[in-house]
């Protein structure tokens, strides 16, 4: 089967053409996709037609599923699949959008996910894009002195401050329309991860902080912590490190959470938008 991999951005992101993800891919092809992911960090597959079962099976080729705690948004028959739909349906509650701020999926877990696979089923005629940031390239852009300054620091990650802030947001697009149970809240304990993360498969280094879930730096006073994090977030906001994906129905995007972060963009809520995501269990950041 012929396929090709084409770079879409200066430092990362590639489109993979000629692979039908609904097929039961052999190990050689799975290894090829994994290698492409390690090289490009974000892979785009267009024109796919996946059942829920096929989506999960493709995801499981790269590791066991990571189940999200907010079960209000997971499919009852396929709890591996998290649904972002402003109309709800199939046993899930509606949400205008999820992750409309820079984040790495579930970085607030002690063992964050390896990666995520998002599948577009309904998209608005405009808006609703997803932005990705190359956190390895951001790290490489830092001065030697600044790299040394942050090399041994640990950042604190938590979901609850973001949840509380979203509940208070004035912007209807930003609001979360659900309540966390006490059991769910208990799962969102504060964790510490190295600010500079070494990739377990290729030993590359990347920043592992994000505006969504990083709340401070361990052992550091708030003012100094805020200054460092603000500088890192500012560095990551440069256009040269960002790719904006314009979704079409049938797009599948597979990204490496260990070396990227992403955010969703707003859209007119009069249009339907439905995205379904699987997440792959990862490893402890080092």
C-alpha positions as CSV (number, residue, x, y, z in Angstrom):
1,X,0.0,0.0,0.0
2,X,1.5,3.3,-1.0
3,X,1.5,6.3,1.4
4,X,3.4,9.5,1.8
5,X,4.2,11.9,4.7
6,X,4.3,15.7,3.9
7,X,5.4,18.4,6.3
8,X,2.8,21.1,6.9
9,X,4.7,23.5,9.2
10,X,8.2,24.8,9.5
11,X,9.2,22.7,12.6
12,X,6.5,20.1,13.0
13,X,3.1,18.6,11.8
14,X,2.8,16.4,8.8
15,X,-0.1,15.0,6.7
16,X,-0.1,11.3,6.0
17,X,-1.7,10.4,2.7
18,X,-2.7,6.9,1.5
19,X,-3.5,5.1,4.8
20,X,-7.1,4.0,5.6
21,X,-7.3,4.0,9.4
22,X,-10.4,1.8,9.4
23,X,-8.2,-1.1,8.3
24,X,-6.6,-3.5,10.7
25,X,-3.1,-2.0,10.3
26,X,-0.2,-4.4,10.5
27,X,2.7,-3.8,12.8
28,X,5.1,-2.5,10.1
29,X,2.6,0.2,9.3
30,X,1.9,1.0,12.9
31,X,5.7,1.3,13.5
32,X,5.9,3.7,10.5
33,X,3.1,5.9,11.9
34,X,4.8,5.9,15.3
35,X,8.1,6.9,13.7
36,X,6.4,9.7,11.9
37,X,4.7,10.9,15.1
38,X,8.1,11.0,16.8
39,X,9.5,13.1,14.0
40,X,6.6,15.4,13.3
41,X,4.8,15.4,16.7
42,X,1.4,16.0,15.0
43,X,0.0,13.8,12.2
44,X,-3.0,14.7,10.0
45,X,-5.0,11.9,8.2
46,X,-7.8,13.3,6.0
47,X,-10.9,11.6,4.5
48,X,-11.3,8.9,7.1
49,X,-14.5,7.0,7.9
50,X,-14.2,5.4,11.3
51,X,-16.7,3.6,13.5
52,X,-16.3,4.0,17.2
53,X,-14.9,0.5,17.4
54,X,-12.3,1.3,14.6
55,X,-11.3,4.5,16.3
56,X,-10.6,2.7,19.6
57,X,-8.8,-0.1,17.8
58,X,-6.5,2.3,15.9
59,X,-5.7,4.1,19.2
60,X,-4.9,0.8,20.9
61,X,-2.3,0.0,18.4
62,X,-0.1,2.6,20.2
63,X,-1.0,1.7,23.8
64,X,-3.8,1.2,26.2
65,X,-6.6,3.7,26.5
66,X,-6.5,6.5,29.1
67,X,-10.0,7.0,30.4
68,X,-11.1,10.5,31.2
69,X,-12.7,11.3,34.6
70,X,-15.5,13.5,33.2
71,X,-17.7,10.5,32.2
72,X,-20.5,13.0,31.4
73,X,-18.8,13.3,28.0
74,X,-17.7,9.8,27.3
75,X,-19.7,7.4,25.1
76,X,-21.5,4.8,27.3
77,X,-20.7,1.9,25.0
78,X,-17.2,3.2,24.3
79,X,-15.9,4.9,27.5
80,X,-12.5,5.3,25.8
81,X,-14.0,8.0,23.6
82,X,-14.5,11.5,24.9
83,X,-17.0,13.6,23.0
84,X,-16.9,17.3,22.3
85,X,-20.3,18.2,20.9
86,X,-22.4,21.3,21.4
87,X,-25.5,19.3,20.7
88,X,-24.7,16.2,22.9
89,X,-26.3,13.0,22.0
90,X,-25.5,9.2,22.1
91,X,-25.7,9.4,25.9
92,X,-23.3,12.4,26.4
93,X,-24.0,15.9,27.6
94,X,-23.4,18.9,25.3
95,X,-20.4,21.2,25.7
96,X,-19.7,24.2,23.6
97,X,-16.0,23.3,23.4
98,X,-13.3,21.8,25.5
99,X,-9.8,23.0,26.0
100,X,-10.2,26.6,24.6
101,X,-6.9,27.5,26.3
102,X,-3.3,26.2,25.8
103,X,-2.9,22.8,27.4
104,X,-1.4,19.3,27.2
105,X,-4.1,16.8,27.7
106,X,-4.4,15.7,31.3
107,X,-1.0,17.1,32.3
108,X,-2.5,17.3,35.8
109,X,-2.3,13.5,36.1
110,X,0.8,11.9,37.7
111,X,1.1,9.9,34.5
112,X,-0.1,12.1,31.6
113,X,-1.1,10.6,28.3
114,X,1.3,9.7,25.5
115,X,-1.0,11.2,22.9
116,X,-4.5,11.8,21.7
117,X,-6.4,11.0,18.5
118,X,-9.2,13.4,17.6
119,X,-11.7,12.6,14.9
120,X,-14.0,15.2,13.2
121,X,-17.6,14.2,12.6
122,X,-19.3,17.6,12.3
123,X,-17.6,20.9,11.8
124,X,-18.9,24.5,11.5
125,X,-18.4,26.3,8.2
126,X,-15.9,28.6,9.9
127,X,-14.1,28.8,13.2
128,X,-13.6,25.8,15.5
129,X,-9.9,25.3,14.5
130,X,-7.4,23.7,16.7
131,X,-4.0,25.3,17.3
132,X,-0.9,23.2,18.1
133,X,2.4,24.4,19.5
134,X,5.8,22.7,19.1
135,X,7.1,22.7,22.7
136,X,10.4,21.1,21.6
137,X,11.1,23.9,19.2
138,X,10.2,26.4,21.9
139,X,12.7,24.9,24.3
140,X,15.4,24.9,21.7
141,X,14.8,28.6,21.1
142,X,15.7,29.5,24.7
143,X,19.1,30.9,25.5
144,X,21.6,28.6,27.1
145,X,21.4,30.6,30.3
146,X,17.6,30.3,30.5
147,X,17.8,26.6,29.8
148,X,20.1,26.2,32.7
149,X,17.8,28.2,34.9
150,X,14.8,26.0,34.4
151,X,16.6,22.6,33.9
152,X,15.9,21.2,37.3
153,X,12.7,23.0,38.2
154,X,9.4,21.2,38.7
155,X,6.0,22.7,37.7
156,X,2.8,22.1,39.6
157,X,-0.2,21.0,37.6
158,X,-3.9,20.9,38.6
159,X,-7.2,20.8,36.9
160,X,-9.4,22.3,39.7
161,X,-8.3,26.0,39.3
162,X,-9.1,25.8,35.6
163,X,-12.5,24.2,36.4
164,X,-13.3,26.9,38.9
165,X,-12.2,29.7,36.6
166,X,-14.3,28.3,33.7
167,X,-17.4,28.1,35.9
168,X,-17.0,31.8,36.6
169,X,-16.3,32.8,33.0
170,X,-18.4,35.5,31.4
171,X,-17.8,34.2,27.9
172,X,-20.5,31.6,27.1
173,X,-18.1,29.7,24.9
174,X,-15.6,29.3,27.8
175,X,-18.1,28.0,30.4
176,X,-18.2,24.4,31.5
177,X,-21.8,23.3,31.8
178,X,-21.2,20.4,34.2
179,X,-20.5,19.8,37.9
180,X,-17.8,17.6,39.2
181,X,-18.8,15.0,41.7
182,X,-16.8,14.8,44.9
183,X,-15.4,11.5,43.6
184,X,-14.2,13.2,40.4
185,X,-12.7,16.1,42.3
186,X,-10.7,13.7,44.4
187,X,-9.0,12.5,41.3
188,X,-7.7,15.9,40.4
189,X,-4.9,16.2,43.0
190,X,-1.9,18.5,42.5
191,X,1.1,16.9,40.8
192,X,4.6,18.0,40.0
193,X,6.4,17.4,36.6
194,X,9.8,18.6,35.3
195,X,9.5,21.9,33.4
196,X,11.9,20.4,30.9
197,X,10.7,17.0,29.9
198,X,12.9,14.4,28.2
199,X,11.1,12.4,25.6
200,X,11.2,8.7,26.5
201,X,11.4,7.5,22.9
202,X,13.8,9.8,21.2
203,X,15.5,11.7,24.2
204,X,14.6,15.1,22.8
205,X,13.8,17.9,25.3
206,X,10.6,20.0,25.4
207,X,8.9,22.4,27.7
208,X,6.2,20.7,29.7
209,X,4.1,23.6,31.0
210,X,0.9,25.1,29.9
211,X,-1.5,28.0,30.8
212,X,-4.4,25.6,31.3
213,X,-3.1,23.4,34.1
214,X,0.3,24.7,35.3
215,X,-0.3,26.6,38.5
216,X,3.2,27.3,39.9
217,X,6.7,26.1,40.4
218,X,7.5,23.8,43.3
219,X,9.5,25.4,46.1
220,X,9.4,28.9,44.6
221,X,7.6,32.0,45.8
222,X,4.6,33.0,43.7
223,X,6.1,36.2,42.2
224,X,9.2,34.4,40.9
225,X,7.2,31.4,39.8
226,X,4.8,33.7,37.9
227,X,7.6,35.5,36.2
228,X,9.2,32.3,34.9
229,X,6.0,30.8,33.7
230,X,4.9,34.0,32.0
231,X,8.2,34.2,30.1
232,X,7.8,30.6,29.0
233,X,4.2,31.1,27.9
234,X,5.2,34.2,26.0
235,X,8.0,32.3,24.2
236,X,5.5,29.6,23.2
237,X,3.0,32.1,21.8
238,X,5.2,33.0,18.8
239,X,3.6,32.3,15.4
240,X,6.7,30.3,14.2
241,X,5.9,27.6,16.7
242,X,2.2,27.3,16.0
243,X,0.2,25.4,13.5
244,X,-3.6,26.0,13.1
245,X,-5.6,23.0,11.8
246,X,-8.7,23.9,9.7
247,X,-11.0,20.9,10.3
248,X,-13.0,19.1,7.6
249,X,-15.3,16.2,8.2
250,X,-13.3,12.9,8.2
251,X,-10.1,14.5,9.5
252,X,-8.2,12.5,12.2
253,X,-5.3,14.3,14.0
254,X,-2.9,12.3,16.2
255,X,-0.6,14.3,18.4
256,X,2.2,13.6,20.9
257,X,1.3,15.2,24.3
258,X,4.9,14.9,25.4
259,X,6.2,17.5,23.1
260,X,3.2,19.6,22.1
261,X,0.3,21.6,23.5
262,X,-2.9,22.7,21.8
263,X,-6.0,24.8,22.2
264,X,-9.5,25.0,20.6
265,X,-10.8,28.1,18.8
266,X,-14.2,29.7,19.1
267,X,-17.0,29.2,16.6
268,X,-20.6,30.3,16.1
269,X,-22.6,28.0,18.4
270,X,-25.6,28.1,16.0
271,X,-23.6,25.5,14.0
272,X,-23.1,21.9,15.1
273,X,-19.7,20.7,16.0
274,X,-18.9,17.1,17.0
275,X,-15.4,15.8,17.7
276,X,-14.5,12.5,19.3
277,X,-11.2,11.8,21.0
278,X,-9.3,8.7,22.3
279,X,-6.3,9.2,24.6
280,X,-3.3,6.8,24.9
281,X,-1.8,6.0,28.3
282,X,1.6,7.5,28.8
283,X,4.5,7.5,31.2
284,X,5.9,9.5,34.1
285,X,7.7,12.6,32.9
286,X,11.4,12.7,33.4
